[in-house]
Amino acid sequence: MRLPKRLLLAAGLGAVAARRAFNAPYDLQGRSVLITGGSRGLGLMLARELCSLGAAVTLMARHADALERAAEDLRSHGARVHTVAGDVTIQADVDRAVQETVRVHGGLDVLVSNAGIIQTGPLANMTEGDFREIMEINAFATLRLTRAALPYLRGRQGRVLVVGSVGSRVAVPHLGPYCMSKFAVAGLAQALRAELAREGVTVTAVHPSLMRTGSPRHAQVKGQHKKEYALFATLDNLPVLSLDAPTAARRMIAALVRGDAEVMIGGPALMLRYVQALAPQLTADVLALSNRLLPAPASSDRMVLGAQAESDVTRRNPLKRRAESEFNEL
C-alpha cells in the first residue's frame, strides 16, 4: 500500500506546483477595489498596499471624518480614492457603496470584506444580543456585500478577499462571540469560493494572528474592564506574538494576487491551526487551563470601548501608541 499513497502524495504536490506555475498572478494595475472598514487599521493598510500596486480604491466606513483623513493620506501618495460613509449591516448602504464604486471607477473588480468589530470579556458577561450584533457585522455583512457586488464581478475576473482571523480556526477564551462570527466567516468563504468559481470569481480567505493596528481602543470590552483591556491590548502589541500591520497587509494582498483559497497570516496563526488539527484534545485542555488565568466575570454586563478602559499599563505602551497614530485609530 505504500506505493499508491506515495503516488497520490506526489500527484497532489504536482497539482499544487502546476497551479502556481500556470496561473498568472492577478494584475491589480488599474483595478477598481471596494474596501469595507477602510478608514483605519488593517483596512487602511490594505488600501495603501492596493494603491501601491496601481489599484483605484473606494473606502467604506461609518464615519465620514475618519474616511476623509484616510483618503487624504492615500491621495498624498498619488492614489485614486473615493469614499462612501455607510454601515455594512444596512442593505441600502451596501448597495450604494457598490454603485458608487462602479460610477466613480468605471466598474468593480475586487471586493475586500474587512469591516468588523471585536468583543472581549468572559462568556458569562456576553448576552445573546452581543452574539447577534457581531454576527451581523462580521459574518452576514460579508454575504451581503458579496451578493451586492457579484453582478459587477462577473465577467471581469473578479476577486473577493475575506478577512477572517486565527479565531476562525481556534476559539480563544474571552473572545466567544468574535470566534463564533469568524468561524462563520471561514465557512462562508469556503462556500463562496466553491460556488462562485463557475462564474469566474475567485474568493480568498486570509486568517491573521494578532496585528499591531491600534484597533484595541475600539474593542467592546466586558467583565472587569481595565483588566480585560490591559490583557488584550498588551497581547495585541507584543512584537513576537503580533504581526507588523504593513507586513500582514502585504501577505494578504499577495494571497489575493495568487488566488489562494485560504492562507494563515503569521507564524502564531499557522502554528495554532496545525496544533488544533493534530492535537484537538490537547488544544482544548490548554485553552481550558488558560481560561482559569484570565480575569473573572463581573457582576454587571455593561460594555465599554477600549479607549474608556485605558490604564497606565496601556497608555505607556509605545508600540500601541505608534500604531494608533499611524493607522488613523485616534
Secondary structure by P-SEA (a helix, b strand, c coil): caaaaaaaaaaaaaaaaaaaacccccccccbbbbbcccccaaaaaaaaaaaaabbbbbbbcccaaaaaaaaaaaaaaccbbbbbbcccccaaaaaaaaaaaaaaaccccbbbcccccccccccccccaaaaaaaaacccaaaaaaaaaaccccccccbbbbbbbccccccccccaaaaaaaaaaaaaaaaaaaaacccccbbbbbbbbcccccccccccccccaaaaaaaaaaaaaccccccccaaaaaaaaaaaaaaccccccccaaaaaaaaaaaacaaaaaaaaaaaaaaccccccccccccccccccccccccaaaaaaaaaaccc
